[in-house]
Amino acid sequence: MSNKTWKIEIAGQQHVIEVQTGSFDGGGSVTVDGKVANKWGTSVSGLPMPLKFEIQGKKAEIKSEGFMANTPALYLDGKEIK
């Protein structure tokens, strides 16, 4: 299993966003503050992109970057969050 986590603040509130992918089947999920915001099943080509969801009314996306398109990047209102 592979994980990527971001901790962000929106309007004074802390949020934790985590992408979890299965190491064998390619399935996984995106959670916001421990609650599933988006999930997918088996995928042989890596993360299905883009994964869209909302955080406190703001549009968020997980896009895939890097080798084999399996490195997730978080965008909030179109801007990448590092």
C-alpha positions as CSV (number, residue, x, y, z in Angstrom):
1,M,0.0,0.0,0.0
2,S,1.2,3.5,-0.8
3,N,0.1,6.7,1.0
4,K,0.5,10.4,0.3
5,T,-0.7,12.9,2.9
6,W,-1.2,16.7,2.9
7,K,-2.1,18.9,5.9
8,I,-3.7,22.2,4.8
9,E,-5.6,25.1,6.4
10,I,-8.7,26.6,4.9
11,A,-10.4,29.6,6.7
12,G,-8.6,28.8,9.9
13,Q,-9.5,25.0,9.9
14,Q,-6.9,22.3,9.6
15,H,-7.6,19.4,7.2
16,V,-5.8,16.2,6.4
17,I,-6.0,14.8,2.9
18,E,-4.7,11.3,2.3
19,V,-4.4,9.2,-0.9
20,Q,-4.1,5.5,-0.2
21,T,-3.4,3.0,-3.0
22,G,-3.3,-0.8,-2.9
23,S,0.1,-2.2,-3.7
24,F,-1.3,-5.2,-5.7
25,D,-4.7,-4.3,-7.2
26,G,-4.3,-0.6,-7.9
27,G,-7.5,0.3,-6.0
28,G,-7.6,3.1,-3.4
29,S,-9.2,6.1,-1.9
30,V,-8.9,9.8,-1.0
31,T,-9.9,10.7,2.5
32,V,-10.5,14.2,4.0
33,D,-10.2,14.3,7.7
34,G,-10.7,10.5,7.9
35,K,-13.8,10.4,5.7
36,V,-13.8,8.9,2.2
37,A,-14.1,11.7,-0.4
38,N,-13.5,9.5,-3.5
39,K,-12.5,5.9,-4.2
40,W,-11.7,3.6,-7.1
41,G,-11.4,-0.1,-7.7
42,T,-8.7,-2.2,-9.5
43,S,-6.6,-0.2,-11.9
44,V,-3.7,-1.6,-13.9
45,S,-2.7,1.9,-15.2
46,G,-2.2,3.5,-11.8
47,L,-4.4,6.2,-10.3
48,P,-7.5,7.1,-12.2
49,M,-7.2,10.8,-12.9
50,P,-8.3,13.4,-12.0
51,L,-10.0,12.5,-8.7
52,K,-12.4,15.4,-7.8
53,F,-13.9,16.2,-4.4
54,E,-14.6,19.3,-2.2
55,I,-13.0,20.6,1.0
56,Q,-15.0,23.2,2.8
57,G,-16.8,24.2,-0.4
58,K,-13.5,24.5,-2.4
59,K,-12.8,22.4,-5.5
60,A,-10.0,19.9,-4.9
61,E,-8.4,17.5,-7.3
62,I,-5.8,14.8,-7.1
63,K,-3.8,14.6,-10.3
64,S,-1.2,12.0,-11.2
65,E,2.4,13.0,-11.9
66,G,5.7,11.3,-12.1
67,F,6.9,7.9,-13.2
68,M,4.1,5.6,-14.4
69,A,1.6,8.4,-13.5
70,N,1.4,7.1,-9.9
71,T,2.7,10.1,-8.0
72,P,-0.4,12.0,-6.7
73,A,-0.4,15.8,-6.5
74,L,-3.1,17.9,-4.7
75,Y,-4.7,20.9,-6.3
76,L,-7.1,23.3,-4.5
77,D,-9.0,25.8,-6.6
78,G,-6.5,25.0,-9.5
79,K,-3.4,25.7,-7.5
80,E,-1.0,22.9,-6.5
81,I,-0.5,22.3,-2.8
82,K,3.0,21.2,-1.9
